[in-house]
C-alpha cells in the first residue's frame, strides 16, 4: 500500500506493456468506434472508447486484476482490502475471486445500492462506512492494520496505474494520429496510466482531464486554485469520481507531466451527455463514465481533427435513470415543464392545449392549482409537462401562450 509520506511514484511504459500481456486473456478488449453523431456535434472526428462494456462495467477491472495478479503468495493468503465508491470495488472483487483471494471492500454509506449488490455478487465482503469516499478509505486502512490484509489502492499504486494505462495503448494502436484524448479524473489512476501511454506513443497527442465541479480537487491543484475544504459530502451523479482530497503524488508524478488541461463539468452537463450517449451512441454510461463526453460537449475544448472520448463506466443506478433522462431531455429542449396563470374560466384549459397543439408539442402531464398562495380567487395555475423538439421550440410555445393571454411563471 502507498505510504502517506510517499513523495513520488514511478511507472514506465514497459510496466504498461507487461500489464497488457498479463491481463489480455482476462479483460475484454473494448470497442473503439467512430461516432458520426458526436463528430457532427463537436466538429471533429470523434471516437468513443467503450470501457463501460468492460467486465464489471468499467475500466477498473484492468488495474485491479494487474495488481492482485502481482501479489506474492503470502500477500494473497492474507486477503485483500479496498475502498471504493463502486467500480473499483467490483474490479477488486472479481479479480480476487479469479485469483482465489478473500476480499473485503469498504464503500461509502451513500454508495449506489446496485454497485454494492454487484460487489457482493462477485464474492466480496462489503462494509459500508462514511459519507464520502475519503472516509471509506480511512476505514479500509484501519482494517488493513487490524487484520493484516493487503491494501489494493484504487489509483495510487504502480500496478493499478499500469493496468489502467492499457486503455491508452489500445486507443493509440487503433488511431495513432489522434490530436486529443478526453479522460475523466477521480483519483487520477486512469488518466495517469493512459497519459503516460499516449505521450509515449505520440507526444503530440493532447490529454485533457475532466472532473465533476462538485468534487474538483485535482482540477484545483492543476489550475493553481484553492479548493473548498468546508464541504464534506460531494452530492453528484458522478459518484465514481467524487474524491474530495486530490493525491499530490499522482499530480506530481503523472498529471503535472503528461496532462495538458483539466476542466470541470456540472451534473446537468453530465446528465445531458448520458442522454446523448443513450440516444445517439446506443450505450449506457454512468455519471463518471459520461464526464468526458460532457466536457467535449460543453467546454469548447480544442479537440483537433481527431479525438477520442473515454466512456469509462456503465454502472448506473437504475433508480435515478429516469430522473437523469428527464433532466437531460429538459436541458436539450426535448422535455419542457411550463407553469401558467390564467383566469379561472370554462374553456381556458382547452384554449391553452389548442395553442400547444398548434405549436406541435405533445402534452404529457397537466395539473390544475386553484389554491396556491399568490393566486386571486379568479385565477388558476396550470402546470404542463410537454414533449418538445428543441430550446427554440420551447421559446415559441412560451410566446404563443403569452399571446393567448396566459402569464408564464
C-alpha positions in Angstrom: 0.0 0.0 0.0 1.2 3.6 -0.7 2.7 5.3 2.3 1.1 8.6 3.2 4.5 10.2 3.2 5.3 9.0 -0.3 6.6 11.8 -2.5 6.7 10.2 -5.9 5.8 7.2 -7.9 7.3 5.6 -11.0 5.5 3.7 -13.7 7.1 3.1 -17.1 5.7 2.3 -20.5 7.3 -1.1 -20.1 5.2 -1.7 -17.0 2.1 -0.9 -19.0 3.2 -3.4 -21.7 3.8 -6.1 -19.1 0.4 -5.4 -17.6 -1.2 -5.8 -21.1 0.4 -9.2 -21.6 -0.7 -10.3 -18.1 -4.4 -9.2 -18.4 -5.0 -9.7 -22.1 -6.8 -13.0 -21.8 -8.9 -11.9 -18.9 -10.2 -8.4 -19.8 -12.4 -7.5 -22.7 -10.7 -5.6 -25.5 -13.4 -3.0 -25.6 -14.7 -1.4 -28.8 -13.5 2.0 -30.0 -15.7 3.3 -32.7 -16.1 6.4 -34.8 -19.3 8.3 -33.8 -20.9 10.2 -36.7 -23.4 11.9 -34.3 -20.6 13.1 -31.9 -18.4 14.1 -34.8 -21.2 16.3 -36.3 -21.9 17.8 -32.9 -18.3 18.6 -32.0 -16.8 19.4 -35.4 -14.1 16.8 -35.0 -13.7 13.1 -36.0 -14.8 11.7 -32.6 -14.0 8.1 -31.5 -15.7 6.7 -28.4 -13.8 4.1 -26.3 -16.4 2.0 -24.6 -14.9 1.0 -21.2 -18.5 0.9 -19.9 -18.6 -2.6 -21.6 -15.6 -3.9 -19.8 -16.0 -6.8 -17.3 -17.6 -5.4 -14.1 -18.8 -2.4 -16.1 -15.7 -0.2 -16.0 -12.0 0.2 -16.7 -11.3 -0.5 -13.0 -11.1 -4.3 -13.6 -7.8 -3.8 -15.6 -5.9 -2.2 -12.8 -7.3 -4.4 -10.0 -6.5 -7.6 -11.9 -3.0 -6.5 -12.7 -2.4 -5.6 -9.0 -3.8 -8.8 -7.5 -2.0 -10.9 -10.1 1.3 -9.3 -9.0 0.8 -10.1 -5.3 3.0 -12.7 -3.6 1.6 -16.0 -2.4 1.9 -14.7 1.2 0.0 -11.5 0.4 -2.7 -13.4 -1.4 -3.1 -15.7 1.6 -3.7 -12.7 3.9 -6.6 -11.5 1.7 -7.1 -8.0 0.3 -9.0 -4.9 1.3 -10.0 -2.0 -0.8 -12.1 1.2 -0.6 -14.3 2.3 -3.4 -17.5 4.2 -4.4 -18.4 1.2 -6.6 -16.3 0.5 -9.7 -13.0 -0.3 -8.1 -15.0 -2.4 -5.6 -16.3 -4.6 -8.4 -13.0 -4.8 -10.1 -11.2 -5.9 -7.0 -14.0 -8.3 -6.0 -13.9 -10.2 -9.4 -10.1 -10.1 -9.6 -9.8 -11.5 -6.1 -12.4 -14.3 -6.9 -10.5 -15.2 -10.1 -7.3 -15.4 -8.1 -8.8 -17.3 -5.2 -8.2 -14.5 -2.7 -10.6 -13.3 0.0 -11.6 -9.7 -0.4 -13.2 -7.0 1.9 -14.4 -3.8 0.3 -15.3 -0.7 2.2 -17.8 1.5 0.4 -19.4 4.9 1.4 -22.8 4.5 3.2 -24.4 6.5 0.4 -23.0 4.4 -2.4 -25.1 3.1 -5.2 -27.1 0.1 -3.9 -26.7 -1.6 -7.3 -22.9 -1.3 -7.1 -22.8 -2.7 -3.5 -25.0 -5.6 -4.6 -22.9 -6.3 -7.6 -19.7 -6.2 -5.5 -21.2 -8.8 -3.1 -22.2 -10.9 -6.1 -18.6 -11.3 -7.0 -17.9 -12.8 -3.6 -16.6 -9.8 -1.6 -17.4 -8.9 2.0 -18.8 -5.4 1.7 -18.6 -2.9 4.6 -20.4 0.4 4.4 -18.6 3.2 6.2 -18.5 7.0 6.0 -20.4 9.6 3.9 -17.7 10.1 1.3 -15.0 8.0 -0.3 -12.2 9.5 1.8 -13.9 8.2 5.0 -14.3 4.8 3.5 -10.6 4.9 2.5 -9.6 5.7 6.1 -11.6 2.8 7.5 -10.1 0.4 4.9 -6.7 1.4 6.2 -7.8 0.6 9.7 -9.0 -2.9 8.6 -5.7 -3.4 6.8 -3.7 -2.8 10.1 -6.1 -4.9 12.2 -6.4 -8.0 10.0 -3.1 -7.9 8.0 -4.9 -7.5 4.7 -3.1 -6.4 1.6 -4.5 -3.0 0.5 -5.5 -2.6 -3.1 -5.5 1.2 -3.7 -7.9 2.4 -6.3 -5.4 4.7 -8.0 -2.2 5.4 -6.1 -0.5 2.2 -7.0 2.0 1.4 -9.8 0.4 -1.9 -10.8 -3.1 -0.3 -10.8 -1.9 2.6 -12.9 -0.1 0.3 -15.3 -3.3 -1.7 -15.7 -5.3 1.3 -16.5 -2.7 2.5 -18.9 -3.5 -0.4 -21.2 -6.6 1.6 -22.3 -4.3 4.2 -23.8 -2.3 1.6 -25.7 -5.4 0.1 -27.2 -6.6 3.6 -28.3 -3.3 4.6 -29.9 -3.0 1.3 -31.7 -6.4 1.9 -33.3 -5.9 5.6 -34.2 -2.2 6.5 -33.7 -2.6 10.1 -35.0 -5.2 11.3 -32.5 -5.0 15.0 -31.7 -6.8 14.8 -28.4 -7.9 12.3 -25.8 -10.5 13.3 -23.1 -10.4 11.3 -19.9 -12.3 11.5 -16.6 -10.4 12.1 -13.3 -11.4 10.8 -9.9 -8.3 9.9 -8.0 -6.2 10.0 -11.2 -5.2 6.4 -11.8 -6.8 6.1 -15.2 -5.5 9.4 -16.6 -2.1 8.8 -15.2 -1.6 5.4 -16.9 -3.4 6.5 -20.1 -1.5 9.8 -20.4 1.9 8.0 -19.9 1.0 5.5 -22.6 -0.4 8.1 -25.0 2.5 10.5 -24.7 5.0 7.7 -25.1 3.3 6.5 -28.4 2.6 10.0 -29.7 3.9 13.0 -27.8 1.8 15.4 -29.9 -1.5 14.0 -28.7 -3.1 16.3 -26.2 -4.6 14.8 -23.0 -7.5 16.6 -21.3 -8.8 15.6 -17.9 -12.3 16.1 -16.6 -13.7 16.3 -13.1 -17.1 17.0 -11.6 -17.4 20.6 -10.4 -18.8 19.1 -7.1 -15.5 17.4 -6.4 -12.8 19.4 -8.3 -9.8 18.7 -6.1 -7.4 17.7 -8.9 -8.7 20.4 -11.2 -7.9 23.0 -8.4 -4.5 21.5 -7.9 -3.7 21.6 -11.7 -5.1 25.1 -12.2 -3.4 26.5 -9.1 -6.8 27.2 -7.4 -7.8 26.7 -3.7 -10.4 24.0 -3.2 -13.3 24.5 -0.8 -12.3 22.5 2.2 -15.6 23.1 4.1 -17.8 20.9 2.1 -17.9 17.4 3.4 -20.1 15.4 1.1 -20.0 15.8 -2.7 -23.5 15.1 -3.8 -23.1 14.3 -7.5 -24.3 11.9 -10.1 -20.7 11.3 -10.9 -20.1 9.4 -7.7 -17.3 7.4 -9.2 -15.0 10.4 -9.5 -16.2 12.2 -6.3 -12.9 12.4 -4.4 -12.5 15.4 -2.2 -8.8 15.4 -1.4 -6.5 15.1 -4.5 -3.3 13.0 -4.4 -0.2 15.2 -4.5 1.8 12.1 -5.5 -0.5 11.4 -8.5 -0.4 15.0 -9.5 3.4 15.4 -9.2 4.3 12.0 -10.8 1.9 11.9 -13.7 -0.8 14.6 -14.1 1.6 17.6 -14.0 3.9 15.9 -16.5 1.6 14.3 -19.0 -1.8 16.1 -18.9 -2.3 19.3 -21.0 -5.6 20.6 -19.5 -8.0 19.8 -16.7 -11.6 21.1 -16.7 -14.8 20.5 -14.7 -18.4 19.8 -15.7 -21.7 20.1 -13.8 -24.3 17.4 -13.0 -26.7 19.0 -15.6 -24.0 18.7 -18.3 -23.3 15.1 -17.3 -27.0 14.3 -17.4 -27.2 15.8 -20.9 -24.2 13.7 -22.0 -25.7 10.5 -20.6 -28.9 11.1 -22.6 -26.9 11.9 -25.7 -24.9 8.7 -25.4 -28.1 6.7 -24.9 -29.9 8.2 -27.8 -27.1 8.6 -30.4 -24.4 6.1 -29.3 -26.8 3.5 -28.1 -24.8 3.0 -24.9 -25.4 3.4 -21.2 -22.9 5.4 -19.2 -22.9 6.2 -15.5 -22.3 9.8 -14.3 -18.5 9.5 -14.0 -18.4 7.5 -17.3 -20.1 10.3 -19.2 -18.0 13.1 -17.7 -15.5 13.2 -20.6 -18.4 13.4 -23.1 -19.9 16.2 -21.1 -16.7 18.2 -21.3 -16.4 17.6 -25.0 -20.0 18.9 -25.5 -19.8 21.9 -23.2 -16.3 23.2 -22.6 -15.3 24.3 -26.2 -12.2 22.2 -26.0 -9.6 22.2 -28.7 -10.3 18.7 -29.9 -8.3 18.9 -33.2 -9.2 16.9 -36.3 -9.4 13.6 -34.5 -10.2 12.9 -30.9 -11.1 10.1 -28.5 -13.6 10.4 -25.6 -13.4 7.8 -22.9 -16.7 6.3 -21.7 -15.2 4.9 -18.6 -18.1 3.1 -16.8 -21.6 2.0 -17.2 -22.7 1.0 -13.7 -25.5 3.5 -13.4 -28.0 3.3 -10.6 -31.4 2.3 -12.2 -33.2 4.2 -9.5 -32.1 7.5 -10.9 -32.1 6.7 -14.6 -35.5 8.2 -15.2 -34.5 11.4 -13.4 -31.3 11.7 -15.4 -33.2 11.2 -18.7 -35.8 13.8 -17.8 -33.1 16.3 -16.7 -31.0 15.6 -19.8 -34.1 15.9 -22.1 -35.1 19.2 -20.5 -31.6 20.6 -21.0 -31.7 19.7 -24.7 -35.2 21.2 -25.1 -36.8 17.7 -25.6 -38.8 18.0 -22.4 -40.4 21.1 -21.0 -42.1 21.9 -17.7 -44.3 25.1 -18.0 -46.5 26.8 -15.5 -49.0 29.5 -16.4 -51.6 31.6 -14.7 -54.9 32.3 -16.4 -58.4 33.4 -15.4 -60.4 30.5 -13.9 -63.0 30.4 -16.6 -64.5 27.5 -18.5 -62.7 26.7 -21.8 -59.3 28.3 -20.8 -57.6 24.9 -20.4 -59.0 23.9 -23.8 -57.6 27.1 -25.3 -54.2 26.5 -23.9 -53.9 23.0 -25.1 -55.0 24.1 -28.5 -52.2 26.7 -28.6 -49.8 23.9 -27.6 -51.2 21.6 -30.3 -50.8 24.3 -32.9 -47.2 24.6 -32.0 -46.8 20.8 -32.5 -45.9 19.9 -28.9 -47.3 16.9 -27.1 -48.9 17.3 -23.6 -47.5 14.6 -21.3 -48.9 15.8 -18.0 -51.3 18.6 -16.8 -52.2 19.8 -13.3 -54.6 22.4 -12.0 -53.9 24.5 -8.9 -56.5 27.0 -7.7 -55.3 27.5 -4.1 -51.6 28.4 -4.2 -50.5 31.5 -2.4 -50.4 34.5 -4.7 -53.4 33.5 -6.8 -56.6 35.6 -6.7 -59.9 34.0 -6.3 -60.5 34.3 -10.1 -57.2 32.8 -11.1 -55.8 29.2 -11.6 -52.3 27.9 -12.1 -51.9 25.2 -14.7 -48.7 23.1 -14.9 -47.8 21.4 -18.1 -45.1 18.8 -18.9 -44.6 18.9 -22.7 -42.7 16.8 -25.2 -40.8 19.3 -27.4 -38.1 19.3 -30.1 -35.6 22.0 -29.1 -34.9 25.0 -26.9 -36.2 27.2 -29.8 -39.4 25.2 -29.9 -39.9 25.8 -26.2 -39.5 29.5 -26.6 -42.0 29.6 -29.5 -44.6 27.8 -27.3 -44.0 30.4 -24.5 -44.5 33.3 -26.8 -47.7 31.7 -28.2 -49.1 31.1 -24.7 -48.4 34.6 -23.7 -50.1 35.9 -26.9 -53.2 33.9 -25.9 -53.3 35.8 -22.6 -51.5 33.4 -20.3 -48.9 34.6 -17.8 -45.8 32.4 -17.8 -44.3 31.8 -14.3 
